[in-house]
Amino acid sequence: MVAAFDTSVVIPCHTERRWDELCRAILSVLEQNPKPHSVVVAVDGNGTLYERLLRWTDRIQVVLNATRPGASTTRNAGAALVRTPLIAFLDDDASARQNWLSNLIEPFHHPEVVGTGGFVSPRWRVPEPRWFPDEFAWVVGASFRGLPTTRSPVRNVWSENMAVRRSVFDSVGGFRGEFTKVGDVSRPDDTDLCVRMGKTAPGARWIYVPDAIVDHDVGADRARFAYFLRRCYAEGRGKVELARGNDGRSDLADERQYLRSVLPCGFARYTRRGVATRDLDDVSRAGAILAGIAAAGCGAVIASVRGASQARRDHGAGE
């Protein structure tokens, strides 16, 4: 049997500008019933924030990531303190709802489950843009329309709301420190981890748990159309880099299904509804889908070209 006391929760952070959100995230975990074994807050290279957390409460462990900067190495630094069989991850700008932890770890009763992930609800700090399509909610770090509505096997989940079997996490070396989010550069490090952990055994699998819910803050900076395009571009580029570092096209089956099914259905729905009701918001959402596809495609092309150029250089150097 797996219980909450078998689980430690790691919360990465890096800036004091999110102090209030970080405190809310920590308290949302400490108030889970049943409680986790421990809560580890990992600070990315910010000594002032580290000292402030040490003074704030003795109900948590605090560790300073003084190595390579980035979300991946910071999560790894927190995970290195964990000795429980399970590790859950929560972002510093997200807060867990009631029963989050118990629901998230329940599938680990099955030994083939290597990890789980839950539903992320956007908590907009400004009015949600009227042009924003639900199918692109991942752009702002939320669960998008098209995901399963019941507990289901999936290829990957997201690190802002994730739990892993520690033995498997350790066996693949955790998150890749060189493939991470640093500043404005974002790569799908969580998808990369899921892919690698999912290949550790023939029956290894990830389970999406939609009733393990967290609320994720979405600020004004993420409500801009320019941010939407940049994030789509980065995702397209990052997924090509992900495939290059793993098994190529076979690792992008979910993306192909998303492009062939989820986005066309969303485009058709918004267009049909917009034309029928003369609702310009729905027409804008349909247009945003096309723009998002184009931006991601540009990122993928750029990554492919640069990857091919690098491969030629490496081949030339090896001759």
N, C-alpha and C positions, 0 to 999 in steps of 0.2 A: 504494500500500500504506500502511496505517495501522499505526503501531507505538507502543510505550509512550513512546518519546522524543518523540512528537508530542503528548503529553498532560501537562498540569499538573494537580495535585490541590489543591483548595481545601477547607480544613477550618475552618468557623466555630466560634467559642467565645465565652463571655461571663463565665464564673465560675471562680474557683480551686477551688471545691468539687468540680469534675470534673477536677482536675489529673491524677490517676492515669489516669482514663479517656482524657483528652486525649493524654497521653504514649503510651498504648497504641495509640490511633488513628493517631498520627503514625508510630510505629514500624512498624505493620502496613502502612503505605503505603511507607515507606522500604525495607522488606524484600521488596517485590514483585519478582518476577523474570519478565520484565525490569522495570527501574525506570522510573518516570515521569521526565519532563524536570525537574520541580521540584515542591516541595510548599510551598504557601502557606497559612499559618495566619492567619486574619482574626479579630481580637479586637473584640468589640462594646463599645466605650466603657470598657474596663477597663484603665487605664494600668498598674496594678500587675501584672496578668497579662501584658500586653504586654512589660514590662521583664523579667519572669521568663522568658518564652519566648526573648527575645533572648539571655539569659545561658545558657539550657539547652543549645542546640546551634546550630552554624552550618550545619547541613544543611538548614535550612528558611528560607523568607522569612516575615517577620512584618509584618502591616500592621494599623494601628489604625483602626477605623471610628469617626470622631468626628462623623459627620453624624447623620441620623435613626436612632434605635436600632431594633434588630430583626434577625431572622435574614436577611431578604431583602437589606437594605442591606449587611449584613456579608458575605454571599456575594458581592454585587456588588463590594464593596471588594476582596475577594481576587481576583475574576475580572479586575478592572481591571489587575492586575499581570501577567496571563498573556498571552503572545504565541504560544503553541503553537496549532495548529489545533483541538485538543480540550481541554475542561475537564471534569474529573471532580469531583464533590462527595461528601464523606463527613462525617457528623456527628461531633462531638467525643466522643459517648458510644457510638460504633460502632467496630468493628475489622474490617478486611478479611481475608478468608481467602486462602489460596494461590490464585494465578491469577485473583484478582478483577479486576485491571485489564486483563489481556490478554483475558479473556472479555468484559468490559464494553465494550471499544472495538472488538472484532472486527466487529460489524455495520456500522461506519462505512466499511468497504470499499465499501458501496453508497452512492452519492452522494445518494440521496433520503432517507437516514436523517439526521434532525436531532438525535436524542437517543436515549439508551438508559437503562435502569434495571434493577437486579438484585434478587435475593431478599434479604429482611431476616429473619433468624432472631432471635426474642426470646431474650435471655439474662436470665432471671429471677433477680433478686438475692434474692428470697423465693420460697417455694413458689407455683407458679402457682395462682390461685384455682380451686377445683373447679367453680365455676359459669361459668367463662369460656369462651365459645364461640369456636372457631377462626375462624368467619366474621367476627368482630369484632377480629381481631388488629391491624388498622390502628389501633385505639384506642390501643395501646401502641407504635405505630410499627413494626409488623412486617407481613410479607406475610400476607394472609388466605387462608383456604380459599375456592377459587373462581377464583383467578388461573390463567392458563395454566401448564402444566407443561413446555412447550417454548418455544423462542424464538418470539415471536409479536408482530405489530403490536398496539399498544394506544393508547388516547387519551392516557394519562398514566402517569408513574412518580413516584417520590418522591425528594425532594432529598437525603435521607440516604444514597442509593446511586444516583447519577445521573451521566451524562456527556452533554455537549452539544457540538454543532459551534459553535465560538466565533463564527464569522461570523454565524450565524443568531441565536445568543444576543444578540450585540451589536445586531443589526438590530432586535430588538424591545425593546431597552432593558433586557435582563436581567429579574431579578425586580422586581415592583412594590413599591416601598418603602412605599407606603401600604396594602398588602394583605398583611400578614405576621403572624408570631407575635411578640408582645411580652408578656412576663410570662405572665399566665393567659389572654390573648386569643390565640386560634389561628385562623388562616384558611388555606385551602388554596392557599397561594402557589405551591407547586410545580405543582399541577394547572393553575392560571392560566397559569403560564409554558408548560407543555406545550401547552395549548390555543392560545395565541398563536403559539408556534413552529410548531405543526402547520398553521397557516393561511398560512404564508409562501409556500408554493408548492403547486400542485395535487397533486404526488406526495409532499409532505413527510410523514414518518411517524416515530413513536417505536417502538422495539423493546424488549420486555421480555425480559431475559436471565436466566433462573432459575439458571444456573450461575455467575453473578457474585454471590457470597454475602458478606454482612457479618453480623456478630453485633451486635445492638443491646441495650444494657443497659436493663432494666426494673426500676425500684426499687420500694420498698414503697408509695410514694405513688400509683403507677399500678395497684396491685393492689386498690384499694378500689372498691367498687361505686359510691360517690358520684362518684369520678373517671370511671368508665365512663359514667355518665349525663351528667356535665358535658361530656365529650369528644364524645359522640354529639350532644348539644344544639348544641355549637359547630360540629360538622361540618354539621348540617342548616342552621344559620344561614349558615355560610360558603359552602355550595354555592349557596344562593339569591343571595347577594351576588356569587359568581363568575359566575352566569348573567346577572345584571343588568349586569355589567361587560363581558360579551362578547356572544354571540349568543343569549341566552335559553335556552329549553327545549332547543334542539338541542345545547347543550353538556352537558346532563345525561343523555344517552342511557345512559351507563354506569351511572349511579345508578339509573335506572329498571330496567335489566336486573338489577342487583344486588338490588333490592327484589322483582322479579317472579320471579327464579330462584334466586339463591344463598341468600337468607335463607329462603324457603319450604322449600327442600330441606333446609337445616340444621335448621329447626324440626321438620320431619317426621321426620328421622333421629333427633334427640335424643328426641323424644316417643315414637316407636315403640320405640326401644331402651330408654328409661326405663320404659315401661309393661311391656315384655316381661321385663325383668330386675329391675324394681322398684328401679332405680338412681336415687336422688334427685339425684345430680350431673347426670345427663342431663336430668332434669326441670328442674333449675335452669338449665341451659344454654338449654333451650327458652324458659324464662321470661325469661332475660336477653336473648334475641333480641327478644322482644316489647317489653321495656322499652327496649332500644336504639332500636327503630323509633319508639316513642312519643316518646322524648327528641329524636331527630333531627327528627321531625315538628313538635314544639313549636318547635324552633329555626327550622325553615323557615317556619312560620306567623308567628312574631315578625318575622323578617327581611322577609317579604312585606308585612306590615302597615306596618312602619316605612318600607319602600321606597316603598309607595304614598303614605304620608303625606308623605314627603320630595318625591315627584314632584308632589303637589298644591301643596305650598309653593313649589317651584321654578316651577311653572306660574303660580301667582298672582303671584309676584315678577316674572315676565317680562311680565305683561300691563300 
